[in-house]
Amino acid sequence: MSDRSNNDLVLIGLRLRSVLAALERIPRRFVAISEPSDFVSSEAGLDKLDSICMVLIAAGEEFKQIDRKTEGALFAKYPQVSWRSAIGLRDVLAHAYFQADPEQIYAICKDNIPSLIETLQLIIYDLDKNAVL
């Protein structure tokens, strides 16, 4: 995407806002989970695991498409997130969904989602100010 029009940037910003809104639901869903086994010890836990995994799949797919559209330029400016891992997680969950590891999902929710949300807020802010790409 060597000729990044303003329309492309607006569209990317809108897509990232949608991803951000979905990711911001994860902490609310995760609040009742105090350890990885909570995901699989009840129907409510399984519902939380399912809903969180679905958001991670959708977010990873959007990241993959945006990365392709920007030829890697956008996410390269925000190395505080492992974008390859986020995209790769989407592939793992989408293709081996029933092997989702509750410990891995727990660690992602606890350790990665807060900084991912913060970074997406920064990217959106920068896009609004035309400070990137």
KEGUDREN-92267 format. One record per residue (C-alpha): x, y, z; residue number from 1; residue in one letter. Coordinates in nm, 3 decimals, always signed. Last residue first. Example, Ala and Ser with C-alpha at 12.3 -4.5 7.8 and 13.67 -1.06 7.14 Angstrom:
! residues 2
px/py/pz/num/residuo
+1.367/-0.106/+0.714/2/S;
+1.230/-0.450/+0.780/1/A;
END
This chain:
! residues 133
px/py/pz/num/residuo
+0.194/+0.587/+0.762/133/L;
+0.150/+0.726/+1.111/132/V;
+0.087/+1.070/+1.263/131/A;
-0.230/+1.140/+1.068/130/N;
-0.379/+1.277/+1.393/129/K;
-0.670/+1.033/+1.375/128/D;
-0.425/+0.759/+1.277/127/L;
-0.210/+0.843/+1.581/126/D;
-0.510/+0.825/+1.814/125/Y;
-0.617/+0.495/+1.658/124/I;
-0.265/+0.358/+1.698/123/I;
-0.252/+0.474/+2.061/122/L;
-0.588/+0.316/+2.147/121/Q;
-0.469/-0.003/+1.977/120/L;
-0.156/+0.003/+2.194/119/T;
-0.355/+0.037/+2.516/118/E;
-0.587/-0.247/+2.419/117/I;
-0.289/-0.468/+2.333/116/L;
-0.123/-0.373/+2.663/115/S;
-0.430/-0.481/+2.861/114/P;
-0.481/-0.796/+2.649/113/I;
-0.130/-0.933/+2.691/112/N;
-0.064/-1.044/+3.049/111/D;
-0.393/-1.148/+3.209/110/K;
-0.600/-1.231/+2.903/109/C;
-0.303/-1.389/+2.722/108/I;
-0.202/-1.587/+3.031/107/A;
-0.558/-1.721/+3.075/106/Y;
-0.579/-1.811/+2.705/105/I;
-0.251/-2.003/+2.733/104/Q;
-0.362/-2.184/+3.047/103/E;
-0.702/-2.265/+2.894/102/P;
-0.529/-2.429/+2.594/101/D;
-0.754/-2.430/+2.289/100/A;
-0.751/-2.786/+2.148/99/Q;
-1.114/-2.769/+2.041/98/F;
-1.036/-2.466/+1.826/97/Y;
-0.760/-2.628/+1.626/96/A;
-0.792/-2.441/+1.295/95/H;
-0.945/-2.115/+1.412/94/A;
-0.765/-2.111/+1.746/93/L;
-0.424/-2.182/+1.596/92/V;
-0.468/-1.939/+1.308/91/D;
-0.594/-1.661/+1.533/90/R;
-0.302/-1.724/+1.768/89/L;
-0.069/-1.672/+1.473/88/G;
-0.212/-1.327/+1.406/87/I;
-0.166/-1.226/+1.768/86/A;
+0.179/-1.387/+1.774/85/S;
+0.287/-1.207/+1.457/84/R;
+0.160/-0.881/+1.608/83/W;
+0.385/-0.915/+1.912/82/S;
+0.286/-0.586/+2.069/81/V;
+0.539/-0.331/+2.198/80/Q;
+0.670/-0.315/+1.840/79/P;
+0.425/-0.040/+1.743/78/Y;
+0.567/+0.124/+1.427/77/K;
+0.599/-0.218/+1.263/76/A;
+0.222/-0.250/+1.304/75/F;
+0.156/+0.015/+1.044/74/L;
+0.422/-0.064/+0.784/73/A;
+0.357/-0.436/+0.741/72/G;
+0.245/-0.399/+0.380/71/E;
-0.034/-0.166/+0.498/70/T;
-0.309/-0.383/+0.346/69/K;
-0.136/-0.707/+0.451/68/R;
-0.099/-0.589/+0.810/67/D;
-0.460/-0.472/+0.806/66/I;
-0.577/-0.814/+0.683/65/Q;
-0.372/-1.007/+0.941/64/K;
-0.473/-0.772/+1.222/63/F;
-0.838/-0.815/+1.126/62/E;
-0.801/-1.194/+1.133/61/E;
-0.625/-1.182/+1.469/60/G;
-0.903/-0.968/+1.613/59/A;
-1.172/-1.210/+1.491/58/A;
-0.994/-1.514/+1.633/57/I;
-0.919/-1.338/+1.962/56/L;
-1.284/-1.229/+1.992/55/V;
-1.400/-1.587/+1.931/54/M;
-1.151/-1.718/+2.186/53/C;
-1.289/-1.478/+2.449/52/I;
-1.646/-1.587/+2.380/51/S;
-1.565/-1.957/+2.394/50/D;
-1.357/-1.926/+2.712/49/L;
-1.631/-1.720/+2.880/48/K;
-1.895/-1.975/+2.781/47/D;
-1.669/-2.254/+2.908/46/L;
-1.641/-2.075/+3.241/45/G;
-2.018/-2.034/+3.264/44/A;
-2.061/-2.404/+3.180/43/E;
-1.831/-2.489/+3.468/42/S;
-1.480/-2.615/+3.551/41/S;
-1.329/-2.547/+3.208/40/V;
-1.245/-2.175/+3.213/39/F;
-1.200/-2.174/+3.590/38/D;
-0.911/-2.418/+3.537/37/S;
-0.696/-2.130/+3.410/36/P;
-0.709/-1.942/+3.741/35/E;
-0.903/-1.648/+3.884/34/S;
-1.162/-1.617/+3.608/33/I;
-1.450/-1.395/+3.725/32/A;
-1.292/-1.081/+3.573/31/V;
-1.226/-1.246/+3.236/30/F;
-1.554/-1.154/+3.068/29/R;
-1.515/-0.790/+3.169/28/R;
-1.147/-0.794/+3.069/27/P;
-1.243/-0.942/+2.728/26/I;
-1.507/-0.683/+2.637/25/R;
-1.239/-0.424/+2.557/24/E;
-1.111/-0.659/+2.287/23/L;
-1.439/-0.630/+2.098/22/A;
-1.445/-0.250/+2.111/21/A;
-1.077/-0.240/+2.010/20/L;
-1.139/-0.463/+1.709/19/V;
-1.422/-0.238/+1.593/18/S;
-1.206/+0.072/+1.646/17/R;
-0.927/-0.097/+1.449/16/L;
-1.162/-0.148/+1.155/15/R;
-1.271/+0.214/+1.167/14/L;
-0.911/+0.335/+1.180/13/G;
-0.817/+0.112/+0.886/12/I;
-1.110/+0.257/+0.690/11/L;
-1.007/+0.613/+0.773/10/V;
-0.648/+0.537/+0.672/9/L;
-0.762/+0.389/+0.342/8/D;
-0.984/+0.692/+0.277/7/N;
-0.692/+0.926/+0.345/6/N;
-0.507/+0.753/+0.068/5/S;
-0.208/+0.534/+0.128/4/R;
-0.021/+0.516/-0.199/3/D;
+0.248/+0.255/-0.115/2/S;
+0.000/+0.000/+0.000/1/M;
END
